[in-house]
């Protein structure tokens, strides 16, 4: 099968003009004035549409626990201040 009409560079470019990725849109949190991704909970305070949906303190504690376990596994001693 042979292609009858060749797509010119301009027509190809016009088609591909919609393929670009769009940047992330941020909104300002009403509670803590931090930035958050639209339709997602705020990562700094854990609220979404005025409701508390994430326990931020528990999340931080969990991350610290994982970090300590990984450092212990790798043999890295914690920094003493």
MIDOSE-1310 file (N, C-alpha, C; in nm, 2 decimals, decimal comma, always signed):
residues 81
xxxx	+0,08/-0,12/+0,00/+0,00/+0,00/+0,00/+0,09/+0,12/+0,00; +0,06/+0,22/-0,08/+0,14/+0,34/-0,09/+0,06/+0,46/-0,03; +0,13/+0,54/+0,04/+0,07/+0,66/+0,09/+0,04/+0,76/-0,02; -0,08/+0,81/-0,04/-0,11/+0,89/-0,15/-0,07/+1,04/-0,12
xxxx	-0,10/+1,09/-0,01/-0,07/+1,23/+0,02/+0,03/+1,24/+0,14; +0,14/+1,31/+0,11/+0,24/+1,33/+0,22/+0,19/+1,43/+0,32; +0,22/+1,41/+0,44/+0,19/+1,51/+0,55/+0,31/+1,61/+0,55; +0,28/+1,73/+0,53/+0,38/+1,84/+0,53/+0,43/+1,86/+0,67
xxxx	+0,55/+1,93/+0,68/+0,60/+1,95/+0,82/+0,51/+2,04/+0,90; +0,44/+2,13/+0,83/+0,35/+2,22/+0,91/+0,23/+2,15/+0,96; +0,18/+2,06/+0,88/+0,06/+1,98/+0,93/+0,10/+1,89/+1,04; +0,22/+1,83/+1,02/+0,27/+1,74/+1,13/+0,29/+1,82/+1,26
xxxx	+0,35/+1,94/+1,25/+0,37/+2,02/+1,36/+0,24/+2,07/+1,43; +0,14/+2,10/+1,34/+0,01/+2,14/+1,40/-0,05/+2,03/+1,48; -0,04/+1,91/+1,43/-0,09/+1,79/+1,50/-0,02/+1,77/+1,64; +0,11/+1,78/+1,63/+0,19/+1,76/+1,75/+0,19/+1,87/+1,85
xxxx	+0,14/+1,99/+1,81/+0,14/+2,10/+1,90/+0,06/+2,07/+2,03; -0,03/+1,98/+2,03/-0,11/+1,94/+2,15/-0,05/+1,83/+2,23; +0,07/+1,79/+2,19/+0,13/+1,67/+2,26/+0,21/+1,72/+2,38; +0,23/+1,85/+2,40/+0,32/+1,90/+2,51/+0,26/+1,87/+2,64
xxxx	+0,34/+1,85/+2,74/+0,29/+1,83/+2,88/+0,26/+1,96/+2,94; +0,16/+1,97/+3,02/+0,12/+2,09/+3,08/+0,18/+2,10/+3,22; +0,21/+2,21/+3,27/+0,27/+2,23/+3,40/+0,17/+2,20/+3,51; +0,23/+2,17/+3,63/+0,14/+2,14/+3,75/+0,08/+2,27/+3,80
xxxx	-0,05/+2,27/+3,82/-0,12/+2,38/+3,87/-0,13/+2,37/+4,03; -0,09/+2,48/+4,09/-0,10/+2,48/+4,24/-0,20/+2,58/+4,29; -0,26/+2,55/+4,40/-0,35/+2,64/+4,47/-0,29/+2,67/+4,61; -0,34/+2,78/+4,67/-0,29/+2,82/+4,81/-0,39/+2,76/+4,91
xxxx	-0,34/+2,69/+5,01/-0,42/+2,63/+5,12/-0,48/+2,75/+5,20; -0,61/+2,73/+5,23/-0,67/+2,83/+5,32/-0,63/+2,82/+5,46; -0,59/+2,70/+5,50/-0,56/+2,68/+5,64/-0,42/+2,72/+5,68; -0,32/+2,68/+5,60/-0,18/+2,71/+5,63/-0,11/+2,79/+5,53
xxxx	-0,17/+2,84/+5,43/-0,12/+2,92/+5,32/+0,00/+2,85/+5,24; +0,00/+2,72/+5,25/+0,10/+2,65/+5,17/+0,04/+2,61/+5,03; +0,13/+2,57/+4,94/+0,09/+2,54/+4,81/+0,05/+2,39/+4,81; -0,05/+2,36/+4,73/-0,09/+2,22/+4,71/-0,14/+2,20/+4,57
xxxx	-0,14/+2,07/+4,52/-0,18/+2,04/+4,39/-0,34/+2,04/+4,39; -0,40/+2,09/+4,29/-0,55/+2,10/+4,28/-0,60/+1,96/+4,30; -0,72/+1,94/+4,37/-0,79/+1,82/+4,39/-0,71/+1,72/+4,47; -0,61/+1,77/+4,55/-0,53/+1,68/+4,64/-0,53/+1,75/+4,78
xxxx	-0,50/+1,67/+4,88/-0,49/+1,72/+5,01/-0,36/+1,80/+5,03; -0,36/+1,90/+5,11/-0,24/+1,98/+5,14/-0,14/+1,89/+5,21; -0,01/+1,89/+5,17/+0,09/+1,80/+5,23/+0,14/+1,86/+5,36; +0,13/+1,99/+5,38/+0,18/+2,05/+5,50/+0,09/+2,05/+5,62
xxxx	-0,04/+2,05/+5,59/-0,14/+2,05/+5,71/-0,23/+1,93/+5,70; -0,25/+1,86/+5,58/-0,33/+1,74/+5,57/-0,48/+1,77/+5,55; -0,52/+1,89/+5,51/-0,66/+1,92/+5,50/-0,70/+1,92/+5,35; -0,82/+1,88/+5,32/-0,88/+1,89/+5,19/-1,02/+1,93/+5,20
xxxx	-1,05/+2,04/+5,13/-1,19/+2,11/+5,14/-1,23/+2,13/+5,28; -1,14/+2,18/+5,37/-1,17/+2,22/+5,50/-1,18/+2,10/+5,60; -1,16/+1,98/+5,55/-1,16/+1,86/+5,64/-1,02/+1,80/+5,66; -1,00/+1,75/+5,78/-0,87/+1,69/+5,81/-0,87/+1,55/+5,75
xxxx	-0,79/+1,52/+5,65/-0,79/+1,38/+5,59/-0,66/+1,31/+5,60; -0,55/+1,38/+5,63/-0,42/+1,31/+5,65/-0,37/+1,35/+5,79; -0,31/+1,25/+5,86/-0,25/+1,27/+5,99/-0,10/+1,30/+5,96; -0,06/+1,43/+5,95/+0,07/+1,47/+5,91/+0,18/+1,42/+6,01
xxxx	+0,15/+1,43/+6,14/+0,25/+1,39/+6,24/+0,28/+1,24/+6,23; +0,18/+1,16/+6,21/+0,20/+1,02/+6,20/+0,28/+0,99/+6,07; +0,25/+1,06/+5,97/+0,33/+1,04/+5,84/+0,47/+1,07/+5,86; +0,50/+1,18/+5,93/+0,64/+1,22/+5,95/+0,71/+1,12/+6,04
xxxx	+0,64/+1,07/+6,15/+0,70/+0,97/+6,23/+0,73/+0,84/+6,16; +0,64/+0,80/+6,07/+0,66/+0,68/+5,99/+0,78/+0,69/+5,90; +0,80/+0,81/+5,84/+0,91/+0,84/+5,75/+1,04/+0,83/+5,83; +1,04/+0,89/+5,95/+1,16/+0,89/+6,04/+1,20/+0,74/+6,08
xxxx	+1,09/+0,66/+6,11/+1,12/+0,53/+6,15/+1,18/+0,45/+6,03; +1,13/+0,47/+5,91/+1,18/+0,40/+5,79/+1,33/+0,44/+5,77; +1,35/+0,57/+5,79/+1,49/+0,62/+5,76/+1,59/+0,56/+5,86; +1,55/+0,55/+5,99/+1,63/+0,49/+6,09/+1,66/+0,35/+6,06
xxxx	+1,56/+0,27/+6,02/+1,58/+0,13/+5,99/+1,67/+0,11/+5,87; +1,66/+0,20/+5,77/+1,74/+0,19/+5,65/+1,89/+0,22/+5,68; +1,91/+0,33/+5,76/+2,04/+0,37/+5,80/+2,10/+0,26/+5,89; +2,03/+0,19/+5,98/+2,08/+0,08/+6,06/+2,12/-0,03/+5,97
xxxx	+2,04/-0,06/+5,87/+2,07/-0,17/+5,77/+2,19/-0,14/+5,69; +2,22/-0,02/+5,66/+2,33/+0,02/+5,58/+2,46/+0,04/+5,67; +2,44/+0,05/+5,80/+2,55/+0,07/+5,89/+2,59/+0,22/+5,91; +2,50/+0,31/+5,88/+2,52/+0,45/+5,89/+2,47/+0,49/+6,03
xxxx	+2,56/+0,55/+6,11/+2,52/+0,60/+6,24/+2,45/+0,73/+6,23; +2,36/+0,76/+6,32/+2,28/+0,89/+6,32/+2,38/+1,00/+6,37; +2,35/+1,12/+6,31/+2,43/+1,23/+6,35/+2,40/+1,28/+6,49; +2,50/+1,31/+6,57/+2,48/+1,36/+6,70/+2,51/+1,50/+6,71
x	+2,42/+1,58/+6,76/+2,43/+1,73/+6,76/+2,47/+1,78/+6,89
